Amino acid sequence: MPTLIFVHGACVRDAAWWWSKMTKPLAGHGIATAVVPLPSCGEAGETLGDLYDDVDACRQAIAKAHEPVVLCGHSYGGVIITEAGFDDRVTQLLYVTSVMPDAGQSQGDLIGSEPAPWLAPSGHGTVGVNPDMIREFFLQDCDEVTTEQALSRLTRQSLTPFTQPPRQIAWQQKPATYFVCTADLATPAEVQRRRIRPGARVVEFDAGHHPFLSRPDAFAQTIAAEIDSAGSHSI
């Protein structure tokens, strides 16, 4: 049985909650799951970490997991799995409406220096998000209960990770799949497609920015099919 380790995106906390709708459906496909609490989002103590602290947290999760390991990075999480995925126990990388940085590239390099309208930087080296805009652009296809639960888990994050490049590039060595979320209003599908690296498989999925919240059963089935297609069960 493979273990899928989920790495969430920026400016949120409570890693387990963001993936909670996926655990049972994936188990039905024989896939165990784990999540990575991110130090840069304050999930490992009061001091906010950087990208490399997040990578170390992901490596710790990999070390505890049953092999083979599949890493799934959502949004900012794609930067983390790009480096952490270099671990020999990792057999496959899944990017969900994310970025696939190359050597020397930070997330900031890939998305541009102009802050998105929903971001709220501070003068203290952190960034948060505007809840109203998150509701409109990131959660528009989620039910109201899920939306309110998600908004209650927004948090401020260190700005440092967005300026740091991964030190190893796993997608150059491991099978990688990019899930284009075609109803994503925050990162439109055409923008996502420009972020896909040569050699990566592409799967288009009809959902907004958080398919694991809005369509968990269908997304779990799609992920399971992609893991099967890469032969992870036999590695």
N, C-alpha and C positions, 0 to 999 in steps of 0.2 A: 504493500500500500504506500503510495507516495504521500509526502506531507507538503501541503501548500502553505507557505508563510506569506501572510499579507502585510504589506507596508503601506500605511495610509499617507495621505497628502498633508499639505501645510495647514497650519493655524487651527488644528483640532486636537482634542485629547480623547482619552478613553478608547484606546485602539481596539479593544475587544468588541465594543459596541458597534463600531463601524462595519465589522465583518460578521456580526452576530446572525444576520438573516441568511448568511451563506453556509454556516457550519453544518446544519442538518441536511440541506440539499446536496452538498458536496459529499457528506458521509454516505449518502445514498448511492453515490457513484464510486464508493471505495476510496475516497480522498480525505485524509485527516487534515486538519488546519491548525495553524498557530498564528499569532499576531506579534508585532513589534511595537512596544511603547517607545516613543521617540524622545530622547533627551532634549532635543532642540525645541520641543513643544512643552517642556516642563513635566514630562511623564516619568522622569527618573530623579526628581528632587527639585529644590528651589532654583538652583543654578541652571540656566538654559545652556544646553550643549550646542555643538556645531555639527556640520555634516559628518565629520569623521567619528564623532560620538554616536551619531545615528547608525553609521555603518557598523561600528563595534556592537551596538545593541542588536543589529540584524545578525551579525556573526554569532553572537551568543545564542540567539534563537535557532540558528542553523545547527550549532553544536548539540543542542538538546533534542533535535528532531530525528525521527526515523527516516532513513534514506530510502529512496532518492528524495531530494528536496527540490521543489519548484518555488521560485520566488515570484510574487505578484506585487508590482509597484503601481500605486495609483497616484497620478499627478506628480507632485514632488517626490513621492516614493520611488519613482523611476530612477532618479539620480542615485538613491541609496542602493538599489539592487544592481545598478551598473557596476559598482565596485564590489559590494558584498557577494555578488553572484560569481566572482572569480573562485570562490571556495570549491574544492574538488567535489564536495558532496552535492553541489547544486547542478542539476541536469538541464534546467530549462528556465527561461525568463519570460514573464508575462507583463507587458506594459499596458496600462489602462488609461486612456486619454492623458498621456504622460509625455515625458521627454526622454530621449536616448542620447545623452551627451557623449561626445568623442573626447579623446585625450586633450586636456587643457581647457575644456569647456565647462563652465558653470551653468546652472539653470538660468541665471541672470543673462548670460551671454546668449542663450537660446531664445529667451522670450522677450529680450530687449530691456533697455534701461528705464523706459517710461512706465511708471507704476500703473497697474490696472485700476480702474475706477473703484473697485470694491475693496482695495487694500487701504489700510489706515496705518501708515508708518508713524513711529514716535521718534522723539529726539533721544531715546535711550537705547537704540540698537535693536528694537523689536518691531514687529509688524502684526497687525490684527486685520480683521475683515468687517465689512459693513453687513450686519445681519439681514437687512432688507434686500440688499443686492444679492446676497447668497441665496435667499429664498427665491428670488426672481430668476437668477441665471444658473444656479447650481442645483437647485432642488425642485424645479418647476414640475417635474413628473413624479414627485413623491407624494404620498398621502399626508394629510395635515398632522397626524400624530407623529409620523416619522420625521416630518419637517421640524416640528417643535423640539423633538428629542435631539435632532442634529444641531439645531441652533443653540441648544443649551450646552453643547460640547465644543463650541468655538473657543479659541484661546489665542493669546498672543504668542508669537514665536520669535526666536532669535533671527535677525536678518543675515547673520554670518553664513549660514549654509547656502544661501542663494548666490554667494560670491565664490564658493569653493568648488573646484573641479574634482571629480572622482579620480583616484590615483591608479586605478586599473579599470579596464573596459571589458566587462564580461561578455557583452553582446557580440564582440568580435570572435569569441571562442565558443559560445554556447548557443544552442537553438533559442531563438527569441521570437515572440509573437507580439504584435501591437494590436490592441483592441480599439478600433475607432468607434467612439460613441456618437452616432450620427445625429442625435437630438441634443447634443451638448451645446448650450447657449453661451457658456463661459469660454470654452475653447472649441470654436466651430470645427466641423469635420474637415474642412479644407486646410485648416491650420494643423490639425492633428496629422493629416496625411503628409504634410511637408516635414514633419518631425521623424518620420519613419526612415530607418537606415536601410541601405541595400542589404539584402539577405534575410531580412526579417519577414516572417509570415504576417499577413494582414487579415484580420477578421473584423467585419463591420457589424455593429450591434445597435439595434434601435433603442436607444436610451439616452438620458441626459448624463451629466457629469458623474453621477453616482449610481451606476447600474446595479451594484450590489445592495442598494437600498430600494430602488424603484422596481426592479424586476429580478429579484434574487433567484427564483427557481429557474427561469430561462437563462440567466447569466451563468448559474452553476452548471447547467447542461452544456452550455457553449464552452465553458472552461474545461469541463471534463472531456469533451470531444477533442479539444485542442491538446490536452495532455496525452490522451490516447494516441493522437496522430503523430506526436513527437516520439512515441515509443518509450516514455518515461517509466512505464511499468516494468520494462525488461532491462533497464540500465542498471 
